[in-house]
Amino acid sequence: MVSYHAFSSVVAFGAALVTAYGEDVAMEFKPVSEASLPTEKDLAILNSVKFEVFGEEMVEKQVKPSGNSGRVYLPPDWVGSRVKVIRIG
């Protein structure tokens, strides 16, 4: 396991001087343009997980409100089958 400890740091005018393990390291911070910021779609991808599922059939439906919960209607021949539900949006 690697651990990093900075014993002191000074930040002023977009630059920093960090002393780590007795050595001074200069760091420069550059302004970020609006175009380089991540979009909402990029953030959604970063916050999602990839699933790989094996099965026989797949349906894509929208969850409808049902009391204090949600409901998805499935084909009647699926009754008694095991299913997996993954929220995609």
VOMAR-496754 format. One line per 5 residues: their letters; for each residue x, y, z of N, C-alpha, C. Coordinates in steps of 0.02 Angstrom, whole numbers, plus 50000, padded with zeros to 5 digits. Example, Ala and Ser with C-alpha at 12.3 -4.5 7.8 and 13.67 -1.06 7.14 Angstrom:
<sites>
as) 50660:49716:50390:50615:49775:50390:50660:49835:50390 ~ 50642:49888:50354:50684:49947:50357:50645:50002:50394
</sites>
This chain:
<sites>
mvsyh) 50042:49942:50000:50000:50000:50000:50045:50062:50000 ~ 50028:50110:49958:50066:50172:49953:50027:50227:49986 ~ 50058:50265:50029:50024:50322:50059:50063:50385:50045 ~ 50028:50440:50035:50059:50504:50021:50041:50552:50077 ~ 50091:50586:50103:50080:50634:50156:50111:50700:50136
afssv) 50073:50753:50136:50100:50820:50124:50104:50854:50192 ~ 50163:50876:50210:50172:50905:50276:50152:50978:50279 ~ 50158:51014:50224:50135:51083:50223:50120:51103:50152 ~ 50077:51152:50144:50062:51177:50077:50042:51250:50081 ~ 50058:51287:50029:50039:51357:50023:50008:51366:49954
vafga) 49948:51394:49951:49914:51405:49887:49900:51479:49880 ~ 49924:51509:49826:49911:51580:49813:49920:51594:49739 ~ 49876:51633:49712:49880:51657:49643:49886:51599:49593 ~ 49848:51546:49602:49846:51491:49554:49907:51446:49555 ~ 49947:51449:49606:50005:51405:49611:50009:51377:49681
alvta) 50044:51322:49688:50050:51291:49754:50121:51266:49763 ~ 50145:51271:49823:50209:51242:49841:50196:51191:49896 ~ 50208:51129:49880:50192:51074:49926:50258:51043:49949 ~ 50265:51034:50014:50324:51001:50040:50302:50930:50059 ~ 50331:50881:50025:50314:50812:50038:50379:50773:50048
ygedv) 50386:50739:50104:50445:50701:50121:50508:50743:50114 ~ 50504:50806:50135:50562:50849:50136:50581:50880:50069 ~ 50543:50867:50016:50558:50896:49951:50503:50944:49931 ~ 50522:51002:49903:50473:51050:49879:50453:51033:49808 ~ 50388:51031:49796:50361:51017:49730:50316:51075:49710
amefk) 50331:51109:49655:50290:51164:49632:50234:51138:49587 ~ 50174:51162:49598:50116:51142:49558:50083:51205:49531 ~ 50063:51203:49468:50030:51260:49437:49959:51240:49419 ~ 49910:51282:49436:49841:51269:49420:49820:51312:49362 ~ 49792:51282:49309:49771:51319:49251:49695:51325:49251
pvsea) 49668:51381:49226:49595:51388:49223:49564:51336:49176 ~ 49505:51313:49193:49470:51263:49153:49418:51298:49110 ~ 49418:51281:49045:49368:51311:49001:49301:51275:49009 ~ 49248:51310:48991:49181:51283:48996:49173:51221:48953 ~ 49206:51220:48895:49200:51164:48848:49231:51100:48874
slpte) 49280:51106:48919:49314:51046:48944:49279:51016:49005 ~ 49229:51049:49032:49192:51022:49089:49148:50964:49067 ~ 49139:50913:49109:49097:50856:49090:49023:50876:49084 ~ 48989:50846:49036:48917:50859:49028:48878:50813:49075 ~ 48812:50824:49078:48770:50781:49121:48772:50709:49097
kdlai) 48776:50699:49031:48781:50631:49004:48846:50598:49025 ~ 48901:50636:49023:48965:50609:49046:48962:50588:49119 ~ 48931:50630:49161:48925:50615:49232:48881:50554:49244 ~ 48828:50547:49204:48784:50489:49210:48822:50425:49194 ~ 48865:50427:49143:48905:50368:49125:48954:50352:49181
lnsvk) 48984:50404:49211:49031:50392:49265:48998:50363:49327 ~ 48935:50379:49337:48899:50355:49396:48861:50291:49383 ~ 48869:50261:49325:48832:50200:49309:48879:50139:49312 ~ 48848:50082:49312:48885:50018:49316:48864:49976:49256 ~ 48911:49940:49227:48895:49896:49171:48876:49828:49197
fevfg) 48818:49802:49174:48796:49735:49193:48797:49691:49131 ~ 48816:49629:49141:48811:49579:49088:48764:49525:49114 ~ 48707:49517:49081:48655:49471:49104:48638:49422:49049 ~ 48632:49359:49065:48611:49309:49017:48539:49291:49031 ~ 48499:49285:48979:48429:49269:48988:48397:49246:48923
eemve) 48331:49241:48924:48294:49216:48866:48259:49272:48828 ~ 48230:49320:48863:48193:49375:48832:48206:49439:48871 ~ 48197:49495:48837:48204:49559:48870:48148:49605:48847 ~ 48121:49643:48893:48073:49695:48876:48097:49760:48908 ~ 48083:49815:48876:48100:49880:48904:48035:49918:48913
kqvkp) 48021:49936:48975:47959:49970:48992:47972:50027:49039 ~ 47923:50071:49045:47927:50126:49092:47888:50108:49155 ~ 47917:50123:49213:47885:50107:49276:47827:50156:49287 ~ 47769:50129:49305:47709:50170:49318:47699:50175:49393 ~ 47671:50231:49416:47659:50237:49488:47605:50189:49511
sgnsg) 47613:50164:49573:47565:50119:49602:47567:50127:49678 ~ 47525:50171:49704:47525:50186:49776:47590:50220:49795 ~ 47626:50193:49844:47690:50219:49866:47748:50184:49831 ~ 47735:50152:49775:47785:50111:49742:47780:50121:49667 ~ 47813:50078:49630:47808:50078:49557:47791:50009:49533
rvylp) 47766:50005:49471:47743:49941:49445:47762:49935:49372 ~ 47782:49875:49352:47795:49859:49282:47756:49796:49266 ~ 47714:49799:49215:47676:49741:49195:47717:49699:49146 ~ 47718:49634:49157:47756:49588:49115:47707:49538:49082 ~ 47729:49505:49029:47685:49457:48995:47661:49402:49043
pdwvg) 47600:49379:49033:47573:49328:49079:47611:49262:49078 ~ 47645:49246:49023:47683:49183:49022:47747:49188:49062 ~ 47763:49247:49088:47822:49256:49131:47805:49241:49205 ~ 47743:49231:49221:47723:49219:49291:47757:49156:49316 ~ 47790:49162:49374:47827:49107:49404:47900:49104:49382
srvkv) 47919:49146:49335:47989:49147:49312:48030:49194:49354 ~ 48095:49183:49356:48141:49229:49389:48157:49285:49340 ~ 48156:49347:49364:48173:49405:49322:48222:49449:49360 ~ 48259:49490:49322:48304:49539:49351:48283:49607:49323 ~ 48280:49657:49367:48260:49724:49346:48320:49770:49356
irig) 48338:49807:49303:48394:49854:49306:48368:49922:49287 ~ 48377:49971:49331:48357:50040:49316:48409:50070:49270 ~ 48388:50095:49212:48435:50122:49163:48431:50197:49156 ~ 48385:50229:49187:48382:50302:49181:48341:50334:49234
</sites>
